[in-house]
Amino acid sequence: MLHLEKLTKTYGDRPVLQDLTLAVRAGEVYGLLGPNGAGKTTTINLICNLLQPNSGRITIDGVPVSDTTKRLIGIVPQENLLYRSLTCAENLDFFARIYAVPRKKRDLRIATCLDAVNLLDRANSLVETLSGGMQRRLSLAIALVHQPKLVILDEPTTGLDIEARYELWELIRRLREQGITTLLTTHLLEEAERLCHRIGILKGGRLLAEGTLAELRRYVPAQEIVLVQTTEEERAIARAQELGFPCRRYGNDLTFWLPEHLDMQDIITCFEGISLDSVSRQSVGLSHIYMEVTQLGTVLAAPPEVDRFPVDVSR
């Protein structure tokens, strides 16, 4: 559906994207992660034809990106671009006209999109009376009004409270179930972990790693991660090195990667003679993968193939 081939983009002498190649398959939710300055916003602007690359090629549904492909894209930007003095229905009508939705279909599309984001009962409410979560849902309805081939969600839940975030996650799940191709950028790793079929990790304008969550776990060669609190950290680290347990710090947390699952008593026995205040176990999650990939900072070879998520994305 969406193909980026060897994209480069510079601002003056500063490279923003470096030979970026990725593909978003039809019907999947692809999560693009990366720290601030990684190149995510520039990538979106290139896809939307708001910027031109120095080199490389972008196609959407087989069509090279140009002014004509803007109609193939629906976008929920980081900031709500809503007319606060208009109603929900009036906002949708305005954007439907911009996208040349036929007049005979317009009213139905407006009602359908409002219903899809649970705002049909607020069709005649002014935007300025809506909560932040409702405004984000309305932005999603606007992105869908012209039935685009690709939906881009640029940090869609930033600034929302937990309840509004969960509501929007449920709406994104519905898009996934409907087979709508979606590119999602987010700083919330839990969001990507819950919603995305595949994830790409971007830093310094380069795609360092990508794959399903199961595939990305192969970048952390551990069956589980043990978090240890101790006043004898140097001794604990030395013992772990003797046992072949890689050590990592996540903030102030001292953790060790275990190559196999061990009973808690066996873990404690491994550190016998060392004063332990607490020991806890964690599954390998996206946060561990993300930190490992971004701190290493080099493009990683693809991990061995593993089973894909059991989701049909062929539609």
C-alpha positions as CSV (number, residue, x, y, z in Angstrom):
1,M,0.0,0.0,0.0
2,L,2.6,2.6,1.1
3,H,6.2,2.2,-0.1
4,L,9.1,4.4,0.8
5,E,12.3,3.7,-1.1
6,K,15.7,5.0,-0.2
7,L,14.4,8.4,1.0
8,T,16.8,11.1,1.9
9,K,16.0,14.5,3.2
10,T,18.4,17.2,4.4
11,Y,17.9,20.7,5.8
12,G,21.1,22.5,4.8
13,D,23.9,20.3,5.9
14,R,21.8,18.4,8.4
15,P,20.6,15.0,7.3
16,V,17.0,14.3,8.6
17,L,16.3,11.1,6.7
18,Q,19.0,8.7,5.5
19,D,18.2,6.1,2.9
20,L,14.8,5.3,4.5
21,T,13.0,2.3,3.1
22,L,9.9,0.8,4.5
23,A,6.5,-0.6,3.4
24,V,3.1,-0.5,5.0
25,R,1.0,-3.4,3.9
26,A,-2.6,-3.1,2.9
27,G,-4.9,-3.5,5.9
28,E,-2.2,-3.3,8.6
29,V,-1.5,-0.9,11.4
30,Y,2.2,0.0,11.2
31,G,3.8,1.8,14.2
32,L,6.6,4.2,13.6
33,L,8.5,4.9,16.8
34,G,11.5,7.1,17.5
35,P,12.8,9.8,19.8
36,N,12.2,13.5,19.1
37,G,14.2,14.5,16.0
38,A,14.2,10.9,14.6
39,G,12.5,12.1,11.4
40,K,8.9,10.9,12.0
41,T,7.3,14.3,11.2
42,T,9.4,14.8,8.2
43,T,8.4,11.3,6.9
44,I,4.8,12.2,7.3
45,N,5.2,15.5,5.5
46,L,6.9,13.8,2.6
47,I,4.1,11.2,2.4
48,C,1.6,14.0,2.3
49,N,3.6,15.8,-0.4
50,L,4.1,18.8,1.9
51,L,7.9,18.4,1.4
52,Q,10.0,17.0,-1.4
53,P,12.8,14.5,-0.7
54,N,16.3,15.1,-1.9
55,S,16.2,11.6,-3.3
56,G,14.1,8.5,-3.2
57,R,10.5,7.5,-4.1
58,I,7.2,7.2,-2.3
59,T,4.1,5.5,-3.7
60,I,0.6,5.1,-2.3
61,D,-1.4,2.2,-3.7
62,G,1.1,2.1,-6.6
63,V,0.7,5.8,-7.4
64,P,3.8,8.1,-7.0
65,V,3.2,10.8,-4.4
66,S,1.9,14.1,-5.8
67,D,-0.9,16.6,-5.3
68,T,-3.3,14.0,-6.7
69,T,-2.4,11.4,-4.0
70,K,-3.5,13.8,-1.2
71,R,-7.0,12.4,-1.6
72,L,-5.7,8.9,-0.9
73,I,-4.7,10.0,2.6
74,G,-6.6,10.9,5.7
75,I,-4.5,12.4,8.6
76,V,-5.1,13.0,12.3
77,P,-2.3,15.6,13.0
78,Q,-0.8,16.2,16.4
79,E,-2.8,19.3,16.9
80,N,-6.5,19.4,16.3
81,L,-7.2,21.4,13.1
82,L,-10.9,22.0,13.9
83,Y,-13.1,25.0,13.5
84,R,-14.2,25.6,17.1
85,S,-17.1,27.9,16.2
86,L,-18.7,25.3,13.9
87,T,-20.6,22.1,14.9
88,C,-19.2,18.6,14.4
89,A,-21.4,18.1,11.3
90,E,-20.3,21.4,9.9
91,N,-16.7,20.6,10.3
92,L,-17.1,17.3,8.5
93,D,-19.1,19.0,5.8
94,F,-16.3,21.5,5.2
95,F,-13.7,18.9,4.9
96,A,-15.9,16.6,2.8
97,R,-16.3,19.5,0.3
98,I,-12.5,20.0,0.2
99,Y,-12.1,16.4,-0.7
100,A,-14.9,16.6,-3.3
101,V,-17.2,14.1,-1.7
102,P,-20.2,14.1,-4.0
103,R,-23.2,16.1,-2.6
104,K,-25.5,13.1,-2.8
105,K,-23.2,11.1,-0.6
106,R,-22.1,13.8,1.8
107,D,-24.8,13.7,4.4
108,L,-24.5,9.9,4.6
109,R,-20.7,10.0,5.0
110,I,-21.0,12.7,7.7
111,A,-23.5,10.6,9.7
112,T,-21.5,7.4,9.1
113,C,-18.2,8.9,10.3
114,L,-19.8,10.6,13.3
115,D,-21.4,7.3,14.3
116,A,-18.0,5.5,13.8
117,V,-16.4,7.7,16.4
118,N,-19.4,7.7,18.8
119,L,-20.3,11.4,18.2
120,L,-23.5,11.0,16.2
121,D,-25.4,12.5,19.2
122,R,-23.1,15.5,19.1
123,A,-23.5,16.3,15.4
124,N,-25.0,19.7,16.2
125,S,-22.7,20.6,19.1
126,L,-20.1,23.3,18.7
127,V,-16.6,22.0,18.7
128,E,-15.7,24.4,21.5
129,T,-18.1,22.5,23.8
130,L,-16.4,19.2,23.3
131,S,-13.8,17.6,25.6
132,G,-10.3,17.0,24.4
133,G,-11.0,13.3,23.8
134,M,-14.1,14.1,21.8
135,Q,-12.2,16.6,19.6
136,R,-9.6,13.9,18.9
137,R,-12.4,11.5,17.9
138,L,-13.8,14.2,15.6
139,S,-10.4,14.6,14.0
140,L,-10.4,10.9,13.3
141,A,-13.9,11.2,11.7
142,I,-12.6,14.0,9.5
143,A,-9.7,11.8,8.4
144,L,-12.1,9.1,7.3
145,V,-14.8,11.3,5.6
146,H,-13.5,10.9,2.1
147,Q,-12.7,7.1,2.5
148,P,-8.9,7.3,2.1
149,K,-6.7,4.4,1.2
150,L,-4.2,5.3,4.0
151,V,-4.9,6.9,7.4
152,I,-2.0,8.6,9.2
153,L,-2.3,9.0,13.0
154,D,0.4,11.4,14.2
155,E,0.6,10.8,18.0
156,P,-3.2,10.7,18.3
157,T,-3.5,10.3,22.1
158,T,-0.9,12.8,23.2
159,G,-2.3,15.0,26.0
160,L,-5.4,12.8,26.6
161,D,-6.4,11.4,29.9
162,I,-6.4,7.7,30.4
163,E,-10.1,7.2,29.7
164,A,-10.0,9.2,26.5
165,R,-6.9,7.4,25.4
166,Y,-8.6,4.0,25.9
167,E,-11.6,5.2,23.9
168,L,-9.4,6.3,21.0
169,W,-7.5,3.0,21.1
170,E,-10.8,1.2,20.7
171,L,-11.6,3.2,17.6
172,I,-8.2,2.4,16.2
173,R,-8.9,-1.3,16.8
174,R,-12.1,-0.9,14.8
175,L,-10.1,0.6,11.9
176,R,-7.8,-2.4,12.1
177,E,-10.7,-4.9,12.1
178,Q,-12.1,-3.1,9.0
179,G,-8.8,-3.6,7.2
180,I,-8.0,0.2,6.9
181,T,-4.3,0.7,6.3
182,T,-2.9,2.9,9.1
183,L,0.4,4.5,9.8
184,L,0.7,5.4,13.5
185,T,3.4,7.5,15.1
186,T,3.6,7.5,18.9
187,H,5.8,8.0,21.9
188,L,3.6,5.7,23.9
189,L,5.2,2.2,23.6
190,E,2.2,0.6,25.2
191,E,0.0,2.1,22.4
192,A,2.2,0.6,19.7
193,E,2.4,-2.7,21.5
194,R,-1.4,-3.0,21.8
195,L,-2.4,-1.7,18.3
196,C,0.3,-2.4,15.7
197,H,0.8,-5.4,13.5
198,R,4.4,-4.3,12.8
199,I,6.6,-1.7,14.3
200,G,9.6,0.3,12.9
201,I,12.1,2.0,15.1
202,L,13.6,5.2,13.6
203,K,16.5,7.2,14.9
204,G,18.6,9.8,13.2
205,G,16.6,9.4,10.1
206,R,17.5,5.7,9.7
207,L,15.2,2.7,10.2
208,L,17.2,0.7,12.8
209,A,14.8,-2.3,13.2
210,E,11.3,-3.4,12.2
211,G,9.0,-6.3,12.5
212,T,6.2,-7.8,14.5
213,L,6.5,-7.6,18.3
214,A,7.4,-11.3,18.3
215,E,10.2,-10.6,15.7
216,L,11.5,-7.6,17.5
217,R,11.9,-9.6,20.7
218,R,14.6,-11.5,18.9
219,Y,16.8,-8.3,19.3
220,V,16.8,-8.9,23.1
221,P,18.3,-12.4,23.6
222,A,16.5,-13.1,26.9
223,Q,13.6,-15.2,28.0
224,E,12.8,-12.8,30.8
225,I,14.3,-9.8,32.6
226,V,15.0,-9.6,36.3
227,L,14.9,-6.3,38.1
228,V,17.2,-6.3,41.2
229,Q,17.4,-3.7,44.0
230,T,20.5,-4.1,46.1
231,T,23.0,-2.0,48.0
232,E,25.8,-4.2,46.5
233,E,25.3,-3.4,42.9
234,E,28.9,-4.0,41.9
235,R,28.9,-7.5,43.4
236,A,25.6,-8.3,41.8
237,I,26.9,-7.1,38.4
238,A,30.1,-9.2,38.8
239,R,28.0,-12.3,39.7
240,A,25.7,-11.8,36.7
241,Q,28.7,-11.5,34.4
242,E,30.1,-14.8,35.8
243,L,26.7,-16.4,35.1
244,G,26.5,-14.9,31.6
245,F,23.6,-12.6,32.4
246,P,23.8,-9.4,30.4
247,C,23.3,-6.3,32.5
248,R,21.2,-3.3,31.5
249,R,20.1,-0.1,33.2
250,Y,16.7,1.4,32.5
251,G,16.9,4.8,34.3
252,N,18.0,3.9,37.8
253,D,16.7,0.3,37.5
254,L,19.4,-2.5,37.4
255,T,18.2,-5.4,35.3
256,F,19.7,-8.7,34.1
257,W,18.7,-10.7,31.0
258,L,18.1,-14.3,31.7
259,P,18.6,-16.7,28.8
260,E,16.0,-19.1,30.2
261,H,13.1,-19.0,32.7
262,L,14.1,-19.7,36.2
263,D,12.1,-20.2,39.4
264,M,12.3,-17.3,41.8
265,Q,14.3,-19.4,44.3
266,D,16.8,-20.3,41.6
267,I,17.2,-16.6,40.7
268,I,17.8,-15.8,44.4
269,T,20.3,-18.7,44.6
270,C,22.2,-17.2,41.7
271,F,22.9,-14.2,43.8
272,E,23.6,-16.1,47.0
273,G,25.8,-14.1,49.5
274,I,24.7,-10.7,48.0
275,S,22.2,-8.6,50.0
276,L,19.0,-8.3,47.8
277,D,16.3,-5.8,48.8
278,S,14.0,-7.0,46.1
279,V,13.8,-9.1,43.0
280,S,11.1,-8.9,40.4
281,R,10.6,-10.5,37.0
282,Q,9.4,-8.9,33.7
283,S,8.6,-10.2,30.3
284,V,10.6,-8.8,27.4
285,G,8.5,-5.9,26.3
286,L,8.7,-3.2,23.6
287,S,10.2,-0.7,26.1
288,H,13.3,-3.1,26.5
289,I,13.5,-3.6,22.7
290,Y,13.2,0.1,22.0
291,M,15.9,1.1,24.5
292,E,18.3,-1.6,23.2
293,V,17.8,-0.6,19.6
294,T,18.0,3.1,20.0
295,Q,20.9,3.1,22.5
296,L,22.9,0.8,20.1
297,G,22.0,3.3,17.3
298,T,23.0,1.1,14.4
299,V,20.9,-0.6,11.7
300,L,20.3,-4.2,12.8
301,A,20.0,-7.2,10.6
302,A,16.5,-8.7,10.4
303,P,15.9,-11.2,13.1
304,P,15.0,-14.8,12.3
305,E,11.5,-15.2,10.9
306,V,8.8,-16.0,13.5
307,D,5.1,-16.5,13.2
308,R,3.2,-13.3,12.3
309,F,0.3,-12.0,14.4
310,P,-2.7,-14.1,13.6
311,V,-4.5,-11.3,11.9
312,D,-5.6,-11.2,8.3
313,V,-4.2,-8.1,6.7
314,S,-4.8,-9.1,3.1
315,R,-8.0,-7.1,2.7
